[in-house]
Amino acid sequence: MTTLADPVPGGRPGDVERATALSGELAGRGVHGIVLAYVDTAGVARVKTIPSGRLADAAAWGVGMSPVFDTFLAGDAIVTTDVLGSPDGDLRLYPDLDRLTVLAAQPGWAWAPVDRITQDGAPHPGCSRTFLRHTLTDARARHGLDFRAAVEIEWSVGLDSAPAGEFVPAATGPAYGATRLVELGDFGADLLAACAAQGVDVDQFHPEYAAGQFELSTGALDPVAAADRSVLVRHTVRAVARRHGLRVSFSPAVNATGVGNGGHLHLSAWRDGVNLHTGGVRRYGMTAEAESLAAGVLARLPALTAVTAPSPASYLRLRPSQWAGVYTAWGLETRECALRLVTGTAGLRDRAANLEVKPVDLAANPYLALGCVIAAGLEGVESEAVLPPETTGDPAHLAPEEAAAREVRRLPKTLAESVEAFRGDEVLRTALGPVLADAVTAVREGEVAQVDGLEDAQIAAAYRWVY
């Protein structure tokens, strides 16, 4: 489990002693540096690094970094809010020692996610990891609920020798085909070995639909650890790829047309060790609370896309009939619905039943995405929301009157539309708090301005190697 207590100046009880011992262990394993990682509002993983011998000092007093990164755009331009985006101020980055991992594909390095606090010792209101932790603490205190989550990871593998900026698939075999796995078998084997060495339990690894595309699925964890793992696995995929002369993109749309890279979220609610998504009296074994959770997420999907699909490139992926989930619809194992109810195989349902949220990609900050989805779900639980009629097949083929009866609507077609929906959603804005909510709005509007007048192919190229 992830440490749920906020960092404090001087370190939480036992942190400095533990960090001192870990520093010695790292030195004995030939680890010279530690990557301190967090994800900014735009979805880009930002880092600072320290020598291994400085870990105890970082656990006690943190490492300095400017709050300006909360309003960086994906292309490193800077926007502002009333409190963020200026050159003023400083924050302290505190490594989570529970998540410290020696990097198998980068000898000499370890990795740790961070929480950010102010120099006065208060939690930074723009820290997305802190936001997710506090959301979970609140869910447990108010509802007795815990959550388990996993983030699917899809990426496209290209040749590093390709002309600058271009994507040339490194595998040409068919979708889900054995040929593609043979073509990149050494890369895949090394990736699985690296994940195993880092304690990442991989459920599946396979070729996906688009050119040169692969997917890796991991086991469920508490949501903070799941978000940490998503960041760590992507770091690992990049490192393994470089050692094989390959380059990877997690962009929602490597090309302007075709199927893009998703980052579907899997989420389940638990109470006292019991999965609420099975064994109930509602449809397909859901308990009343599990249905209300799903209904709450479904109701807020238009606004949620500003967080789960935050890039202009996201809307090149979010197109009908491409399994991206672009309608406010839910269904049992229906992969065209935005919410897919997964019951799991008979005999495993008490562990496996969950809700999959599909209009999500890896441009999303996973801490923001999970925190906002959970906040939307909790609003559904509090209001005892009920799901509308389910959808089977492709919602794009529903007649208008049937779609209306099922409350099926098209999700936003552009990032600008998503931002507008987010602006009007008090539940999400209140959950995030004014500082973080305003950062989300400002960064998304900045991205919209960056691509004004660009063709789809130019948008895809602009974000191809960012994520």
C-alpha positions in Angstrom: 0.0 0.0 0.0 1.1 3.5 -0.7 1.9 5.8 2.3 -1.2 8.0 2.7 0.3 10.6 5.1 1.5 13.9 3.7 5.3 14.6 3.8 6.5 17.0 6.5 9.7 19.1 6.8 12.2 17.0 8.6 10.6 13.8 7.4 7.8 11.6 8.6 8.7 9.4 11.6 11.2 6.8 10.5 11.7 8.2 7.0 15.2 9.6 7.4 16.5 6.4 9.1 14.9 4.3 6.4 16.3 6.5 3.6 19.8 6.2 5.1 19.6 2.4 5.1 18.2 2.4 1.5 21.0 4.7 0.4 23.5 2.2 1.6 21.7 -0.7 -0.1 21.5 1.3 -3.4 25.2 2.0 -3.3 25.9 -1.7 -2.7 23.9 -2.5 -5.9 25.8 0.0 -8.0 23.0 2.6 -8.1 24.4 6.1 -8.4 21.4 8.3 -9.0 17.7 8.5 -8.2 15.1 9.8 -10.6 12.5 11.9 -8.7 9.4 11.8 -10.9 6.0 13.5 -11.1 3.5 14.2 -13.9 2.5 17.8 -14.7 -0.9 19.1 -15.6 -0.3 18.5 -19.3 0.5 14.9 -18.7 4.3 15.1 -19.2 6.5 13.2 -16.8 9.0 15.7 -15.3 12.0 14.8 -13.2 14.8 15.9 -11.0 17.6 13.6 -10.0 19.8 13.3 -6.9 22.9 11.2 -6.1 21.9 8.1 -4.1 23.8 9.3 -1.2 21.5 12.3 -0.9 18.3 10.2 -0.4 18.2 10.8 3.4 18.5 14.5 2.9 15.7 14.4 0.3 13.5 12.4 2.7 14.0 15.0 5.4 13.9 18.3 3.5 12.8 17.5 -0.1 14.4 18.8 -3.3 13.5 22.2 -4.8 11.5 22.7 -7.9 9.5 25.6 -9.3 5.7 25.5 -9.2 5.7 27.0 -12.7 5.7 23.4 -14.1 2.0 23.2 -13.1 1.2 25.4 -16.1 3.7 24.1 -18.6 2.1 22.9 -21.9 3.1 19.7 -23.6 5.5 21.6 -25.8 7.0 23.5 -22.9 5.3 26.9 -23.4 4.0 28.3 -20.2 0.5 29.7 -19.4 -0.6 31.4 -16.3 -3.5 31.4 -13.7 -4.0 33.9 -11.0 -1.6 31.9 -8.7 0.5 29.7 -11.0 2.8 30.2 -13.9 5.0 33.0 -12.6 8.8 32.7 -11.9 8.2 33.2 -8.2 8.2 30.6 -5.5 9.6 27.2 -4.8 8.3 23.7 -3.8 9.9 20.7 -2.2 9.8 17.3 -3.8 9.5 14.4 -1.3 10.3 10.9 -2.6 7.9 8.1 -1.6 10.2 5.5 -0.2 7.6 2.8 -0.5 7.7 3.1 -4.3 11.5 3.4 -4.7 12.5 1.1 -7.5 15.9 0.1 -8.9 15.6 0.5 -12.7 16.5 -2.7 -14.5 16.8 -1.1 -17.9 18.9 1.8 -16.8 21.8 0.4 -14.8 23.0 2.8 -12.1 19.6 4.4 -11.6 16.7 4.1 -9.3 13.3 5.8 -9.5 10.7 7.2 -7.1 7.5 9.2 -7.4 7.2 12.4 -5.3 4.7 14.4 -3.5 5.1 18.2 -3.4 4.7 20.5 -0.5 5.3 24.2 0.0 8.3 25.6 1.8 6.1 26.2 4.7 5.3 22.5 4.9 1.7 22.6 3.6 0.6 20.2 0.8 0.9 22.0 -2.6 -2.6 22.5 -3.9 -1.4 21.8 -7.5 0.1 18.4 -6.7 -1.9 15.8 -8.5 -0.5 12.8 -6.5 -1.5 14.5 -3.3 -5.0 15.2 -4.8 -5.5 11.5 -5.5 -4.3 10.4 -2.1 -6.6 12.9 -0.4 -9.5 11.7 -2.5 -8.9 8.1 -1.4 -8.6 9.2 2.3 -11.9 11.1 2.0 -13.6 8.1 0.3 -12.6 5.8 3.2 -13.6 8.3 5.9 -17.0 9.2 4.4 -18.1 6.0 2.8 -15.8 3.2 4.1 -14.7 2.6 0.5 -11.3 1.6 -0.8 -10.4 1.3 -4.5 -8.3 -0.9 -6.7 -7.2 0.3 -10.1 -5.0 -0.4 -13.1 -4.0 1.6 -16.2 -3.7 -0.1 -19.6 -0.6 1.0 -21.5 -0.5 1.1 -25.2 2.3 2.4 -27.4 3.6 2.5 -30.9 7.1 1.2 -31.6 9.1 3.0 -34.3 12.6 2.9 -35.7 15.0 5.3 -34.1 16.8 5.6 -37.4 13.7 7.1 -39.0 14.0 10.7 -40.3 13.7 13.3 -37.5 10.1 13.6 -36.3 8.7 10.9 -38.5 7.2 7.6 -37.3 8.3 4.4 -39.2 6.8 1.3 -37.6 9.4 -1.1 -36.3 7.1 -4.1 -36.9 5.0 -4.7 -40.0 3.1 -7.9 -38.9 -0.7 -7.9 -38.7 -2.7 -6.7 -35.7 -2.5 -9.1 -32.8 -0.3 -11.3 -35.0 2.5 -13.7 -34.1 4.6 -12.2 -36.9 4.8 -8.9 -35.1 5.7 -10.5 -31.8 8.6 -12.4 -33.6 9.8 -9.2 -35.2 10.1 -7.5 -31.8 10.5 -10.6 -29.6 13.9 -9.6 -28.1 12.5 -6.2 -27.2 9.4 -7.8 -25.6 11.4 -10.4 -23.7 13.7 -7.7 -22.3 10.7 -5.6 -21.3 9.1 -8.4 -19.4 12.4 -9.2 -17.7 12.8 -5.6 -16.7 9.2 -5.4 -15.3 9.7 -8.6 -13.3 13.0 -7.3 -11.9 11.2 -4.1 -10.8 8.4 -5.9 -9.1 5.8 -5.1 -11.7 3.3 -8.0 -12.2 2.4 -8.1 -15.8 -1.0 -9.7 -16.7 -0.7 -9.5 -20.5 1.7 -8.3 -23.2 0.6 -8.5 -26.8 0.6 -6.8 -30.3 -2.3 -4.4 -30.7 -4.3 -3.2 -33.7 -2.4 -0.2 -35.1 0.9 -0.3 -37.0 3.8 -1.2 -34.6 1.4 -1.0 -31.6 1.7 -3.1 -28.4 -0.2 -3.2 -25.1 0.9 -4.2 -21.6 -1.6 -4.7 -18.8 -0.6 -4.9 -15.1 -2.3 -6.2 -11.9 -4.6 -3.9 -9.9 -3.2 -1.9 -7.0 -4.5 0.9 -4.8 -5.0 3.9 -7.2 -1.9 5.9 -6.2 0.3 2.9 -6.6 -1.5 2.1 -9.9 -0.7 5.6 -11.2 2.9 5.3 -10.0 3.2 2.0 -11.8 1.8 3.5 -15.0 4.5 6.2 -15.0 7.2 3.6 -14.1 6.2 1.2 -16.8 6.3 3.9 -19.5 9.7 5.0 -18.3 10.8 1.3 -18.5 9.4 0.8 -22.0 11.3 3.8 -23.3 14.5 2.6 -21.7 14.3 -0.9 -23.1 13.3 0.4 -26.5 16.4 2.7 -26.6 18.7 -0.3 -25.9 17.2 -2.0 -29.0 17.5 1.0 -31.3 13.8 1.7 -31.1 11.7 4.7 -30.3 8.3 4.5 -28.7 5.3 6.9 -28.6 2.5 6.9 -26.1 0.7 9.7 -28.0 -3.0 9.2 -28.4 -2.6 9.6 -32.2 0.8 8.8 -33.7 -0.8 9.4 -37.1 -3.8 11.6 -38.0 -5.9 8.6 -39.0 -6.4 5.1 -37.7 -6.6 3.6 -34.2 -4.6 5.5 -31.6 -3.0 4.6 -28.2 -5.3 4.3 -25.3 -4.8 4.2 -21.6 -8.0 2.7 -20.3 -8.7 2.8 -16.6 -9.9 -0.2 -14.6 -11.5 0.6 -11.3 -13.2 -1.3 -8.6 -14.7 -0.2 -5.2 -14.2 -2.4 -2.1 -15.5 -2.4 1.5 -13.9 -4.5 4.2 -12.1 -6.5 1.6 -15.2 -7.3 -0.4 -15.5 -6.3 -4.1 -18.7 -4.3 -4.6 -18.9 -5.1 -8.3 -20.0 -8.6 -7.9 -22.4 -10.6 -5.6 -25.0 -7.9 -5.6 -28.7 -7.8 -6.7 -28.3 -5.2 -9.5 -27.7 -6.0 -13.1 -24.8 -8.4 -13.7 -24.2 -8.8 -10.0 -23.4 -5.2 -9.2 -24.3 -3.9 -5.7 -26.3 -0.7 -5.5 -23.2 1.2 -4.7 -21.2 -0.2 -7.6 -24.0 0.8 -10.0 -24.2 4.3 -8.5 -20.5 4.6 -8.8 -20.7 3.7 -12.5 -23.7 6.0 -13.0 -21.8 8.9 -11.5 -18.8 8.4 -13.8 -21.1 8.1 -16.8 -22.9 11.3 -16.0 -19.7 13.3 -15.8 -17.9 11.8 -18.8 -18.1 15.0 -21.0 -16.4 17.0 -18.4 -14.0 14.2 -17.4 -12.6 14.1 -20.9 -10.8 17.4 -20.2 -8.8 15.3 -17.7 -8.8 11.8 -19.3 -8.3 13.0 -22.9 -6.3 16.2 -22.4 -4.4 16.7 -25.6 -5.5 18.0 -29.0 -4.2 14.7 -30.3 -6.7 12.9 -28.0 -9.5 13.9 -30.3 -7.9 12.3 -33.3 -8.3 9.0 -31.4 -11.7 9.6 -30.0 -13.7 8.7 -33.1 -16.7 6.4 -33.5 -16.4 2.7 -34.3 -12.7 2.5 -33.2 -13.2 1.0 -29.8 -12.4 4.3 -28.2 -15.7 4.7 -26.3 -16.9 8.1 -27.6 -20.6 7.9 -26.5 -22.1 8.2 -23.0 -23.1 4.5 -23.0 -22.4 1.5 -20.9 -22.6 -2.2 -21.5 -21.5 -5.6 -20.5 -18.2 -6.4 -22.2 -19.1 -3.8 -24.9 -15.9 -2.3 -26.1 -17.5 0.5 -28.1 -19.2 1.9 -24.9 -17.4 4.5 -22.8 -18.0 2.4 -19.7 -17.4 -1.4 -20.1 -18.7 -3.5 -17.3 -16.2 -6.4 -16.7 -17.6 -9.3 -14.7 -14.6 -11.5 -14.9 -14.6 -15.3 -15.4 -16.7 -17.5 -13.2 -14.6 -18.4 -10.2 -12.6 -15.2 -10.2 -15.4 -12.6 -10.1 -14.9 -11.7 -6.5 -11.4 -10.5 -7.5 -11.8 -9.5 -11.1 -15.1 -7.7 -11.5 -14.5 -4.0 -12.3 -15.5 -1.0 -14.4 -13.4 0.0 -17.4 -13.3 3.7 -18.4 -12.4 3.8 -22.1 -12.1 7.5 -23.3 -8.7 7.7 -21.6 -5.3 8.0 -23.1 -1.7 8.3 -21.9 -1.5 12.0 -22.4 -3.6 12.1 -19.2 -1.9 12.7 -15.9 -2.9 9.3 -14.3 -3.2 10.8 -10.8 -5.6 13.5 -12.1 -7.5 11.0 -14.2 -8.0 8.4 -11.4 -8.8 11.1 -8.8 -11.4 12.8 -11.0 -13.0 9.5 -12.1 -13.3 8.4 -8.4 -14.7 11.8 -7.4 -17.3 11.5 -10.1 -18.2 8.0 -8.9 -18.5 9.1 -5.3 -20.9 11.8 -6.3 -23.0 9.0 -7.9 -22.8 7.0 -4.7 -23.9 9.9 -2.6 -26.9 10.7 -4.9 -27.8 7.0 -5.3 -27.6 7.4 -9.1 -28.9 4.6 -11.3 -27.6 3.6 -14.7 -29.7 4.2 -17.8 -30.5 1.2 -20.1 -27.4 -0.6 -21.3 -26.2 -0.6 -24.8 -25.2 -3.5 -26.9 -23.2 -3.3 -30.2 -21.9 0.0 -31.5 -23.7 3.1 -30.2 -22.9 4.9 -33.4 -25.6 2.7 -35.1 -28.4 3.6 -32.7 -31.4 5.4 -34.2 -31.7 9.0 -32.7 -34.9 8.1 -30.7 -33.3 4.9 -29.3 -30.1 6.8 -28.4 -32.2 9.4 -26.6 -34.1 6.7 -24.7 -30.8 5.2 -23.6 -29.3 8.7 -22.7 -26.5 8.0 -25.3 -24.8 11.2 -26.5 -21.6 11.9 -28.3 -18.7 12.9 -26.1 -16.9 16.2 -26.9 -15.3 16.1 -30.4 -12.6 18.7 -29.6 -10.5 19.6 -26.6 -12.3 23.0 -26.6 -15.6 21.3 -26.1 -14.2 19.3 -23.2 -12.9 22.4 -21.5 -16.3 24.0 -21.8 -17.9 21.0 -20.2 -15.2 20.9 -17.4 -15.8 24.6 -16.7 -19.4 23.9 -15.9 -18.9 20.8 -13.8 -18.9 21.9 -10.1 -18.3 18.4 -8.8 -15.0 18.0 -10.6 -13.8 21.5 -10.0 -14.7 21.3 -6.3 -12.9 17.9 -6.0 -9.7 19.4 -7.6 -9.8 22.6 -5.6 -9.5 26.0 -7.3 -5.8 26.0 -7.9 -5.6 22.7 -9.6 -9.0 23.2 -11.4 -7.8 26.5 -12.8 -4.5 24.9 -13.9 -6.4 22.2 -15.8 -8.4 24.8 -17.6 -5.5 27.1 -18.4 -3.3 24.3 -19.7 -6.1 22.8 -21.9 -6.9 26.3 -23.3 -3.2 26.8 -24.0 -3.1 23.5 -25.9 -6.1 24.6 -27.9 -4.4 27.8 -28.8 -1.2 26.0 -29.8 -2.9 24.0 -32.6 -5.3 26.7 -33.8 -5.4 26.5 -37.6 -3.4 23.2 -37.8 -4.5 20.3 -39.9 -5.0 16.9 -38.3 -1.6 15.6 -39.7 0.2 18.6 -38.2 -1.5 18.1 -34.8 -0.4 14.4 -34.8 3.1 15.4 -35.7 3.3 18.1 -33.0 2.5 15.7 -30.2 4.0 12.5 -31.7 7.0 12.3 -29.4 5.8 14.3 -26.4 4.2 11.5 -24.4 
